């Protein structure tokens, strides 16, 4: 199977939730190309509605996903809550075709975040480096 190493560095996000003077929010990002291969950043303890992670997540992405025009890189921003569990507050879905535009395979992007209601709120900044094709032997 042919695949590529794709490094996604989730740098930061802006305005991920309505600001509240009463509650400090703690957030992390979950990133994936395929639902079964999700990775997450550490929790940002201090950024509140403007979190910063600057964390690199490395994926081995099958070439079939990178060739599929319907495929996307997905980034979800979660809010941690001690009692009620963690909650998705924003997300971005970036077409894979956007990630393959640079010939050297590296670019920094900023995408609008969408709330669960469907309204846009905030943005996520990330960089992507797409490696060369490699072949993984079948097991």
Secondary structure, 3 states (H helix, E strand, C coil): CEEEEEEEEEEEEECCCCCCCCCCCCEEEEEECCCCCEEECCCECCCCCCCEEEEEEEEEEEHHHHHCCCCEEEEEEEECCCCCCCEEEEEEEEEHHHHCCCCCCEEEEEEEEECCCCCEEEEEEEEEEEEEEEECCCC
